[in-house]
Amino acid sequence: MDCKADRKASLLHIHHLALEGTILKNDAFLPALLKELYCFLKFNHCNKIQLHRRFFEIFSG
């Protein structure tokens, strides 16, 4: 994850988020990620997130 906080705009920019398929198969991962992103958002005095680029690698099998 590559991110930057724009505190004047109260916006956390996530420039690139890359996740591998094995992580996405774990049901607990996404809720945990959202919880930590919310904490990171508040730590940086932001109230919005903008995701610019993402890569989700899905494995079959």
C-alpha positions as CSV (number, residue, x, y, z in Angstrom):
1,M,0.0,0.0,0.0
2,D,1.3,3.4,-1.0
3,C,-0.6,6.3,0.6
4,K,-0.4,10.0,1.5
5,A,-2.5,12.2,3.7
6,D,-3.8,15.5,2.4
7,R,-4.7,17.0,5.8
8,K,-6.0,20.3,4.3
9,A,-8.6,18.4,2.3
10,S,-9.0,15.7,5.1
11,L,-8.4,13.1,2.4
12,L,-6.2,10.0,2.6
13,H,-5.0,9.1,-0.8
14,I,-4.2,5.4,-1.4
15,H,-2.2,5.6,-4.5
16,H,-1.7,1.8,-4.9
17,L,-3.2,-1.1,-3.0
18,A,-2.0,-4.6,-4.0
19,L,-3.4,-7.8,-2.5
20,E,-2.7,-11.4,-3.2
21,G,-5.4,-14.0,-3.7
22,T,-4.4,-16.0,-0.7
23,I,-5.1,-13.0,1.6
24,L,-8.4,-12.4,-0.1
25,K,-9.5,-15.9,0.7
26,N,-9.2,-15.2,4.4
27,D,-12.7,-14.0,5.6
28,A,-11.2,-12.0,8.5
29,F,-8.8,-10.0,6.3
30,L,-11.0,-7.4,4.8
31,P,-12.8,-6.4,8.0
32,A,-9.4,-6.2,9.7
33,L,-8.0,-4.1,6.9
34,L,-11.0,-1.7,7.1
35,K,-10.6,-1.4,10.8
36,E,-7.0,-0.5,10.5
37,L,-7.6,1.9,7.6
38,Y,-10.1,3.7,9.8
39,C,-7.6,4.1,12.6
40,F,-4.9,5.3,10.1
41,L,-7.5,7.7,8.7
42,K,-8.2,9.3,12.1
43,F,-4.5,9.3,13.1
44,N,-3.8,11.4,10.0
45,H,-6.8,13.8,10.7
46,C,-8.6,12.7,7.6
47,N,-12.3,11.7,7.1
48,K,-12.3,10.4,3.5
49,I,-10.3,7.8,1.5
50,Q,-9.7,7.9,-2.2
51,L,-8.3,4.7,-3.8
52,H,-6.5,5.5,-7.0
53,R,-5.1,2.2,-8.2
54,R,-5.5,-1.4,-7.0
55,F,-4.3,-4.8,-7.9
56,F,-6.0,-8.0,-6.7
57,E,-4.2,-11.1,-7.7
58,I,-6.7,-14.0,-7.8
59,F,-5.4,-17.6,-7.8
60,S,-7.5,-20.4,-9.0
61,G,-7.0,-23.6,-7.1
